[in-house]
């Protein structure tokens, strides 16, 4: 389908990755995308036509019923600039095709599963070198003497053996059978 087109026009307001843009580029198709957001991870002025865009903020710190940390925003592509770019592509098809070829070579060279796996491995290695945040308070607490804890009620019953849980208790079911955190098999269905 992409190869039957002259270009892909995708003036999004919000995108997660813009996979159709990358797919079109991989086919050697020139692309027209919003000059903000996700596609800028792999689109630039040499590989794509970028539509200038402003930012439109939501009136509140929420999306529907969900509260957000900050005011959400959407990109606002400039319609007049988009029209100018489309006229330019129509008037200069060889330039657009050349940009599409450059984009295709880039995508086939850089947006590969091997590159994605390498990026994940680098990120995991970097995270492995950092301290675990949920354990930081425990290392500080280990410096100060603390009274001995009684054994966990789940020891010997297939529970966690009283290992500390991220919820601050003593493992799954360690809060006792009446706790809502206790497994169903310990507290019963009622």
NUMAR-671592 format. One line per 5 residues: number of its first residue (from 1); their letters; for each residue x, y, z of N, C-alpha, C. Coordinates in Angstrom, 2 decimals. Layout:
BEGIN
NUM = A = X,Y,Z,X,Y,Z,X,Y,Z  ...
% end
This chain:
BEGIN
1 = XXXXX = 0.82,-1.18,0.00,0.00,0.00,0.00,0.88,1.26,0.00  1.94,1.25,0.83,2.79,2.44,0.90,3.41,2.76,-0.46  3.86,1.74,-1.15,4.56,1.98,-2.42,3.63,2.48,-3.51  2.33,2.38,-3.32,1.37,2.91,-4.29,1.13,4.41,-4.09  1.71,4.98,-3.06,1.49,6.39,-2.72,2.69,7.24,-3.12
6 = XXXXX = 2.46,8.54,-3.21,3.55,9.48,-3.48,4.25,9.92,-2.21  3.50,9.99,-1.10,4.10,10.31,0.19,3.09,9.96,1.29  3.61,9.84,2.51,2.74,9.61,3.67,2.62,10.94,4.41  1.39,11.37,4.66,1.15,12.62,5.38,0.53,12.24,6.72  1.25,12.56,7.80,0.81,12.14,9.14,0.99,13.29,10.13
11 = XXXXX = 0.13,14.32,10.02,0.24,15.48,10.93,-0.46,15.20,12.26  0.14,14.33,13.05,-0.47,13.91,14.31,-0.45,15.02,15.36  -1.35,14.88,16.31,-1.36,15.75,17.48,-0.68,15.06,18.66  -0.72,13.74,18.66,-0.07,12.96,19.69,0.20,11.56,19.14  1.35,11.02,19.43,1.74,9.69,18.94,2.61,9.02,19.98
16 = XXXXX = 2.58,7.69,19.96,3.45,6.92,20.84,4.77,6.60,20.17  4.74,6.16,18.93,5.94,5.88,18.14,5.75,6.30,16.69  4.55,6.26,16.19,4.23,6.57,14.80,4.77,5.49,13.86  4.42,4.25,14.15,4.87,3.12,13.35,4.57,3.26,11.86  3.39,3.75,11.45,3.16,3.92,10.01,4.20,4.84,9.35
21 = XXXXX = 4.70,5.80,10.08,5.72,6.70,9.54,7.00,5.90,9.27  7.43,5.11,10.25,8.64,4.29,10.08,8.45,3.27,8.96  7.27,2.68,8.87,7.00,1.71,7.81,7.08,2.37,6.43  6.49,3.54,6.29,6.54,4.25,5.02,7.98,4.62,4.66  8.72,5.07,5.65,10.13,5.41,5.41,10.90,4.17,4.96
26 = XXXXX = 10.63,3.03,5.59,11.32,1.79,5.22,11.05,1.42,3.77  9.90,1.82,3.25,9.55,1.56,1.85,10.13,2.61,0.91  10.86,3.59,1.47,11.44,4.64,0.64,10.49,5.76,0.29  9.40,5.84,1.03,8.38,6.85,0.77,8.72,8.13,1.54  8.63,9.31,0.91,8.81,10.54,1.68,7.65,10.69,2.67
31 = XXXXX = 7.96,11.21,3.85,6.93,11.38,4.88,6.84,12.83,5.31  5.62,13.23,5.65,5.33,14.56,6.18,4.77,14.33,7.58  5.50,14.79,8.60,5.07,14.55,9.98,5.14,15.83,10.80  4.45,15.80,11.91,4.48,16.90,12.86,5.90,17.06,13.38  6.34,18.29,13.48,7.69,18.59,13.95,7.82,18.58,15.46
36 = XXXXX = 7.01,17.78,16.13,7.06,17.59,17.59,6.70,16.15,17.88  7.19,15.65,18.98,6.72,14.36,19.45,7.54,13.17,19.00  6.87,12.03,18.99,7.51,10.72,18.87,8.35,10.54,17.61  7.88,10.99,16.48,8.59,10.73,15.22,9.95,11.42,15.17  10.17,12.41,16.01,11.46,13.11,15.99,12.59,12.21,16.51
41 = XXXXX = 12.25,11.05,17.08,13.29,10.10,17.46,14.01,9.57,16.23  13.35,9.58,15.08,13.97,9.04,13.87,13.74,9.91,12.62  13.00,10.98,12.75,12.79,11.89,11.62,13.55,13.19,11.86  14.16,13.70,10.82,14.74,15.04,10.86,14.54,15.67,9.48  15.07,16.85,9.28,14.87,17.56,8.03,15.50,16.90,6.81
46 = XXXXX = 16.43,15.97,7.01,17.04,15.26,5.88,16.23,14.04,5.47  15.47,13.49,6.41,14.74,12.24,6.17,13.23,12.42,6.09  12.72,13.60,6.43,11.27,13.81,6.47,10.98,15.30,6.27  9.75,15.58,5.94,9.27,16.96,5.91,8.57,17.20,7.24  9.09,18.16,8.02,8.57,18.41,9.36,7.62,19.61,9.34
51 = XXXXX = 6.41,19.39,9.80,5.40,20.44,9.87,5.59,21.20,11.18  5.83,22.51,11.13,5.95,23.26,12.38,4.68,23.09,13.21  4.88,23.02,14.52,3.74,22.79,15.41,3.93,23.52,16.73  2.83,24.02,17.23,2.81,24.60,18.57,2.37,23.54,19.56  2.08,24.00,20.77,1.62,23.10,21.83,0.30,23.62,22.37
56 = XXXXX = -0.67,22.74,22.49,-1.95,23.08,23.10,-2.11,22.31,24.39  -2.22,23.01,25.50,-2.33,22.38,26.82,-3.78,22.08,27.17  -4.00,20.99,27.85,-5.32,20.66,28.39,-5.65,21.68,29.48  -6.93,21.94,29.74,-7.29,22.92,30.77,-6.98,22.45,32.20  -6.89,21.13,32.42,-6.64,20.60,33.76,-5.55,19.54,33.72
61 = XXXXX = -5.09,19.17,34.90,-4.12,18.10,35.04,-4.83,16.75,35.06  -5.48,16.43,33.96,-6.19,15.15,33.86,-6.51,14.85,32.41  -6.68,13.56,32.15,-7.17,13.08,30.86,-8.40,12.26,31.20  -9.56,12.77,30.84,-10.81,12.11,31.23,-10.91,12.10,32.74  -11.06,10.93,33.31,-11.17,10.80,34.76,-9.82,10.58,35.44
66 = XXXXX = -8.76,10.44,34.67,-7.44,10.14,35.23,-6.65,11.40,35.49  -6.20,11.57,36.74,-5.37,12.71,37.10,-3.96,12.48,36.58  -3.30,13.56,36.15,-1.94,13.47,35.62,-0.99,14.27,36.50  0.30,14.05,36.33,1.31,14.75,37.12,1.39,16.22,36.71  1.27,16.48,35.44,1.32,17.85,34.92,0.19,18.02,33.91
71 = XXXXX = 0.05,19.21,33.38,-1.00,19.43,32.38,-0.62,18.74,31.08  -1.44,17.82,30.61,-1.15,17.15,29.33,-1.21,18.15,28.18  -0.54,17.81,27.11,-0.53,18.68,25.94,-0.62,17.86,24.67  -1.00,18.54,23.62,-1.04,17.97,22.28,-0.28,18.89,21.34  0.34,18.31,20.34,0.97,19.12,19.30,-0.14,19.71,18.43
76 = XXXXX = 0.08,20.92,17.97,-0.88,21.60,17.10,-0.19,21.95,15.78  -0.20,21.00,14.80,0.46,21.27,13.51,-0.15,22.49,12.81  0.69,23.25,12.18,0.27,24.46,11.47,-0.34,24.06,10.11  -1.65,24.25,9.92,-2.30,23.83,8.66,-1.75,24.54,7.42  -1.41,25.82,7.55,-0.89,26.56,6.39,0.49,26.01,6.00
81 = XXXXX = 1.32,25.72,6.99,2.64,25.16,6.70,2.51,23.77,6.08  1.56,22.99,6.57,1.31,21.66,5.99,0.93,21.80,4.52  0.04,22.72,4.19,-0.37,22.93,2.80,0.83,23.34,1.94  1.68,24.23,2.47,2.87,24.65,1.72,3.80,23.48,1.45  4.00,22.61,2.45,4.86,21.44,2.27,4.29,20.51,1.20
86 = XXXXX = 2.98,20.29,1.23,2.36,19.42,0.23,2.48,20.00,-1.17  2.31,21.31,-1.30,2.50,21.97,-2.61,3.95,21.80,-3.08  4.89,21.93,-2.14,6.31,21.80,-2.48,6.61,20.38,-2.98  6.09,19.38,-2.27,6.32,17.99,-2.68,5.72,17.73,-4.07  4.54,18.28,-4.32,3.89,18.11,-5.63,4.73,18.77,-6.72
91 = XXXXX = 5.30,19.93,-6.42,6.08,20.67,-7.42,7.49,20.09,-7.59  8.01,19.36,-6.59,9.38,18.84,-6.62,9.40,17.34,-6.28  8.80,16.52,-7.14,8.69,15.09,-6.81,10.04,14.38,-6.71  11.03,14.79,-7.52,12.34,14.12,-7.46,13.02,14.38,-6.11  12.90,15.60,-5.61,13.46,15.92,-4.29,12.79,15.06,-3.23
96 = XXXXX = 11.48,14.94,-3.29,10.74,14.14,-2.31,11.15,12.67,-2.39  11.31,12.17,-3.60,11.73,10.77,-3.76,13.13,10.56,-3.20  14.01,11.51,-3.42,15.37,11.41,-2.88,15.35,11.40,-1.35  14.51,12.24,-0.77,14.39,12.27,0.70,13.84,10.93,1.19  12.90,10.36,0.45,12.36,9.06,0.79,13.42,7.97,0.75
101 = XXXXX = 14.32,8.02,-0.24,15.41,7.03,-0.32,16.36,7.16,0.87  16.68,8.39,1.25,17.54,8.63,2.42,16.86,8.08,3.67  15.56,8.34,3.80,14.81,7.85,4.95,14.79,6.33,4.98  14.58,5.71,3.82,14.54,4.25,3.75,15.85,3.63,4.18  16.96,4.19,3.70,18.28,3.67,4.07,18.49,3.80,5.59
106 = XXXXX = 18.08,4.94,6.14,18.24,5.14,7.59,17.44,4.12,8.39  16.18,3.93,8.05,15.32,3.00,8.79,15.86,1.58,8.69  16.22,1.16,7.50,16.74,-0.21,7.34,18.06,-0.42,8.06  18.84,0.65,8.22,20.12,0.56,8.91,19.98,0.70,10.43  19.09,1.57,10.90,19.06,1.94,12.33,17.85,1.46,13.12
111 = XXXXX = 16.71,1.30,12.51,15.52,0.87,13.25,15.34,-0.64,13.09  16.28,-1.38,13.67,16.27,-2.84,13.54,16.04,-3.48,14.90  15.68,-4.74,14.89,15.53,-5.48,16.15,16.86,-5.56,16.88  17.95,-5.69,16.12,19.28,-5.75,16.75,19.58,-4.46,17.51  19.28,-3.31,16.89,19.49,-2.04,17.57,18.59,-1.92,18.80
116 = XXXXX = 17.35,-2.37,18.68,16.43,-2.31,19.83,16.95,-3.18,20.97  17.41,-4.39,20.65,17.94,-5.28,21.70,19.19,-4.67,22.34  20.07,-4.07,21.54,21.26,-3.41,22.09,20.88,-2.28,23.03  19.88,-1.49,22.66,19.43,-0.39,23.51,18.88,-0.91,24.83  18.10,-1.99,24.77,17.55,-2.58,26.00,18.68,-3.11,26.87
121 = XXXXX = 19.65,-3.80,26.28,20.77,-4.32,27.05,21.57,-3.20,27.71  21.81,-2.10,26.99,22.54,-0.96,27.58,21.76,-0.38,28.74  20.44,-0.25,28.57,19.62,0.33,29.64,19.59,-0.58,30.86  19.44,-1.88,30.64,19.43,-2.83,31.76,20.78,-2.83,32.49  21.88,-2.75,31.75,23.21,-2.69,32.38,23.34,-1.43,33.23
126 = XXXXX = 22.83,-0.30,32.71,22.89,0.95,33.47,22.03,0.86,34.73  20.86,0.25,34.62,20.00,0.10,35.79,20.61,-0.84,36.81  21.31,-1.87,36.34,21.92,-2.83,37.24,23.00,-2.17,38.10  23.66,-1.15,37.58,24.71,-0.45,38.34,24.13,0.49,39.40  22.86,0.81,39.29,22.24,1.74,40.25,21.69,0.99,41.45
131 = XXXXX = 21.64,1.63,42.61,21.05,0.96,43.77,19.54,0.80,43.59  18.99,-0.23,44.19,17.55,-0.48,44.14,16.90,0.47,45.14  16.04,1.36,44.66,15.45,2.38,45.53,14.68,1.78,46.70  13.90,0.73,46.45,13.09,0.19,47.54,13.94,-0.47,48.60  15.21,-0.74,48.31,16.10,-1.34,49.30,16.98,-0.31,49.98
136 = XXXXX = 17.03,0.93,49.48,17.89,1.95,50.06,17.58,2.20,51.52  16.28,2.28,51.87,15.92,2.56,53.26,16.34,1.40,54.16  16.36,0.18,53.62,16.78,-0.98,54.41,18.27,-0.93,54.71  19.10,-0.48,53.74,20.52,-0.42,54.00,20.82,0.60,55.09  20.08,1.72,55.08,20.28,2.70,56.14,19.79,2.16,57.46
141 = XXXXX = 18.68,1.42,57.44,18.14,0.86,58.67,19.05,-0.22,59.23  19.80,-0.91,58.39,20.69,-1.96,58.86,21.84,-1.40,59.68  22.16,-0.13,59.50,23.23,0.49,60.27,22.82,0.69,61.72  21.53,0.87,61.98,21.03,1.07,63.34,20.54,-0.27,63.88  20.85,-0.57,65.16,20.37,-1.83,65.72,18.84,-1.83,65.84
146 = XXXXX = 18.24,-2.98,65.60,16.79,-3.08,65.70,16.45,-4.33,66.51  15.29,-4.32,67.18,14.91,-5.49,67.98,14.62,-6.68,67.06  14.83,-7.91,67.55,14.55,-9.07,66.71,13.06,-9.17,66.41  12.72,-9.68,65.21,11.33,-9.84,64.80,10.90,-11.26,65.09  9.62,-11.43,65.41,9.11,-12.80,65.58,9.05,-13.48,64.22
151 = XXXXX = 9.08,-14.83,64.18,8.99,-15.52,62.89,7.68,-15.21,62.20  7.71,-15.25,60.88,6.53,-14.97,60.07,5.52,-16.10,60.20  4.23,-15.77,60.21,3.21,-16.82,60.27,3.19,-17.70,59.03  3.83,-17.27,57.96,3.79,-18.08,56.73,4.96,-19.03,56.63  5.92,-18.97,57.53,7.07,-19.87,57.44,6.59,-21.31,57.52
156 = XXXXX = 7.08,-22.15,56.61,6.73,-23.55,56.61,5.37,-23.86,56.02  4.64,-22.84,55.49,3.32,-23.09,54.92,3.25,-22.70,53.45  4.38,-22.71,52.81,4.37,-22.39,51.37,4.32,-20.90,51.10  4.43,-20.08,52.12,4.43,-18.63,51.90,5.81,-18.16,51.53  6.06,-16.88,51.76,7.33,-16.31,51.36,8.42,-16.58,52.36
161 = XXXXX = 8.11,-17.23,53.49,9.12,-17.48,54.49,9.48,-16.23,55.25  8.62,-15.25,55.23,8.87,-14.03,55.99,9.83,-13.08,55.30  10.07,-13.22,54.03,10.93,-12.29,53.32,10.26,-10.94,53.25  11.02,-9.86,53.35,10.41,-8.53,53.29,9.68,-8.33,51.98  8.54,-7.68,52.04,7.78,-7.40,50.82,7.91,-5.93,50.49
166 = XXXXX = 7.75,-5.56,49.24,7.80,-4.15,48.88,6.69,-3.35,49.51  5.66,-4.02,50.05,4.56,-3.31,50.68,4.86,-2.98,52.14  6.06,-3.38,52.64,6.44,-3.03,54.00,6.10,-4.10,55.00  5.41,-5.15,54.61,5.08,-6.24,55.54,6.19,-7.27,55.58  5.86,-8.48,55.99,6.84,-9.54,56.06,6.56,-10.61,55.01
171 = XXXXX = 6.19,-10.23,53.83,5.97,-11.17,52.76,4.50,-11.46,52.57  4.18,-12.25,51.57,2.80,-12.56,51.25,2.16,-13.27,52.42  1.09,-12.73,52.92,0.39,-13.35,54.04,1.04,-13.10,55.38  2.19,-12.44,55.42,2.91,-12.21,56.67,2.17,-11.29,57.62  1.13,-10.62,57.16,0.38,-9.71,58.02,-0.71,-10.45,58.79
176 = XXXXX = -0.86,-11.71,58.58,-1.87,-12.48,59.29,-3.04,-12.81,58.38  -3.81,-13.82,58.78,-4.90,-14.31,57.93,-6.01,-13.29,57.75  -6.14,-12.32,58.64,-7.22,-11.34,58.50,-6.85,-10.20,57.56  -5.59,-10.11,57.18,-5.14,-9.01,56.34,-5.67,-9.17,54.92  -6.06,-8.06,54.26,-6.49,-8.16,52.86,-5.33,-8.56,51.95
181 = XXXXX = -4.08,-8.43,52.44,-2.92,-8.83,51.64,-2.63,-10.32,51.76  -3.28,-10.99,52.72,-3.07,-12.43,52.88,-3.67,-13.15,51.68  -3.00,-14.22,51.22,-3.57,-14.94,50.08,-4.89,-15.59,50.43  -5.71,-15.79,49.41,-7.04,-16.37,49.61,-6.93,-17.72,50.31  -5.93,-18.54,49.98,-5.81,-19.85,50.59,-5.60,-19.75,52.09
186 = XXXXX = -5.09,-18.60,52.58,-4.84,-18.45,54.02,-6.05,-17.83,54.73  -6.70,-16.85,54.11,-7.79,-16.16,54.79,-9.15,-16.71,54.42  -9.25,-17.58,53.44,-10.54,-18.14,53.01,-11.24,-17.21,52.05  -12.30,-17.68,51.40,-13.02,-16.91,50.39,-14.00,-15.92,51.00  -14.35,-16.07,52.27,-15.40,-15.24,52.86,-14.98,-13.97,53.33
% end
